[in-house]
Amino acid sequence: MRRLYLNITVFLLFILFLFCALAMAFVNTARAEPYLICDPQLNVSFYVVTIDGNTNTVPAFDLGDGTVRLNYDLAGITEGEHVCSIKAGNVWGESVSVPFVFTRAGPGVPGNVRIQ
């Protein structure tokens, strides 16, 4: 009977390990680059990000040292120039808006392709 409990325990630990490994793999692949970020801040619980007129409220990313920052994933953004404004916020209100402009440029076309 004791051996049965040992086998069940080992099996459950293996399943737990497998679940954790798959969860970590998913978390690592679910993130993309680049991110729109800011310097670490105190007393912020969310950010209001407006890109090309589309506004999203995103939770502040906890850095684990008592500070937070903006960590907005730009995956899927189209090529070209984008006009942004970012505000920090908490239960007391929102900061003034900070403007930001960036351009997503694709790679250039290879030139003078040949066999050498």
C-alpha positions in Angstrom: 0.0 0.0 0.0 2.9 2.3 0.8 4.4 1.7 -2.6 1.1 2.6 -4.3 1.1 6.0 -2.4 4.7 6.6 -3.5 3.9 5.9 -7.2 0.8 8.2 -7.1 2.9 10.9 -5.4 5.6 10.6 -8.1 3.0 10.6 -10.8 1.3 13.8 -9.4 4.7 15.5 -9.0 5.5 14.7 -12.7 2.1 16.1 -13.8 2.7 19.2 -11.8 6.2 19.7 -13.2 4.9 19.2 -16.8 2.1 21.7 -16.2 4.5 24.3 -14.9 6.9 23.7 -17.8 4.1 24.1 -20.3 2.8 27.2 -18.5 6.2 28.8 -18.5 6.7 28.0 -22.2 3.3 29.6 -23.0 4.1 32.7 -21.0 7.4 33.2 -22.8 5.8 32.8 -26.2 2.8 34.9 -25.5 5.0 38.0 -25.2 6.2 39.8 -28.3 8.4 42.8 -29.1 8.7 45.7 -29.2 7.1 47.3 -26.1 6.2 50.9 -25.5 7.8 51.5 -22.0 8.6 54.4 -19.7 11.0 54.9 -16.7 10.0 53.3 -13.4 7.5 55.2 -11.4 5.8 55.2 -8.0 2.0 55.6 -7.2 0.8 54.5 -10.6 -1.8 51.8 -11.1 -2.6 52.1 -14.8 -1.6 53.9 -18.0 -3.8 55.4 -20.7 -2.2 54.7 -24.1 -3.6 56.4 -27.2 -2.2 55.4 -30.5 -3.6 56.9 -33.7 -6.7 57.9 -31.9 -7.4 54.5 -30.3 -7.3 54.5 -26.5 -6.5 51.6 -24.3 -6.1 51.5 -20.5 -3.5 49.1 -19.4 -2.4 48.0 -15.9 1.0 49.2 -14.7 3.7 46.5 -14.9 5.1 45.7 -11.5 8.9 45.6 -11.5 9.1 43.9 -8.1 11.0 46.7 -6.4 8.1 48.9 -5.4 8.1 50.7 -8.8 6.0 50.1 -11.9 6.3 51.1 -15.5 4.4 51.1 -18.8 4.8 47.9 -20.7 2.6 48.1 -23.8 3.0 45.4 -26.4 3.2 46.8 -29.9 2.8 43.5 -31.7 0.6 43.8 -34.7 1.1 47.5 -35.2 1.1 48.5 -38.8 4.0 49.9 -40.7 4.3 53.7 -40.9 4.3 56.6 -38.5 2.2 56.4 -35.3 1.2 59.3 -33.0 0.8 58.4 -29.4 0.0 60.0 -26.1 0.5 58.4 -22.7 -0.9 59.2 -19.3 -0.2 57.6 -15.9 -3.1 57.2 -13.5 -4.2 56.0 -10.1 -7.3 56.3 -7.9 -6.7 60.0 -7.6 -6.7 60.8 -11.3 -4.4 60.9 -14.3 -1.3 62.8 -15.2 -0.9 65.2 -18.1 -0.5 63.5 -21.5 3.0 62.9 -22.9 3.2 62.9 -26.7 5.3 60.3 -28.5 5.8 59.6 -32.2 7.4 56.5 -33.7 7.7 54.8 -37.0 7.5 51.1 -37.7 9.7 50.4 -40.6 10.0 47.0 -42.2 13.3 45.6 -43.4 14.7 46.9 -46.7 14.8 44.7 -49.8 18.1 42.9 -50.4 20.1 44.4 -53.2 22.5 42.9 -55.8 21.6 39.3 -55.0 24.0 36.9 -56.7 26.0 33.7 -56.4 29.6 34.1 -55.5 
